[in-house]
Amino acid sequence: MPTIDPPPAGSSQLTETISSFTTLTDPRAINDALLVFSHALQGLNSRESKQRILEAIPIAHFLQLLQGDYGDETEYIIDRTCSVLESLLQEKTYSELIQDPLLSVALFQALKSPLSRVHALGLSQVDKVAKEDVSVLRSMLQSDIFNAAVVGIASDSISIAERSKQTLAK
């Protein structure tokens, strides 16, 4: 895979990538765009980059990428999409995720995903419940989200099973 230098938040590369992202269909172009986002979200101006991306591209578009088949690029695209989503959702609390119907469904789907990287993304969002009020934790313990996290322990994938155990131990 090619590497791309991190673009500054106001760079033309980031601006062009943001403006064309939702129309991309070529897997390599999608992968390259995700790489630009990933670098921008880790750079010095990551807050500004995050805001620009969220204002222009619906989270639903990133979630939709997790459902696609991109041939030889699928693993790279899934991995980079998860990385970008983790950065974009970093400041959202568990309560905020659950109150958003789209994100709540996406979280449940991630926890049911056979792909270890997608499952880990879901578990990283469930981990956020540890920073919440006890009432939120109680609510989570009675939810389908909790059941899906528990089922992950019995996964055939060792990485999903181990990651599920870590989440539940918190």
Summary of the structure (lengths in Angstrom):
residues: 170
radius of gyration: 16.4
end to end distance: 35.8
largest distance: 47.2
contacts: 506
relative contact order: 0.10
helix: 75%
strand: 0%
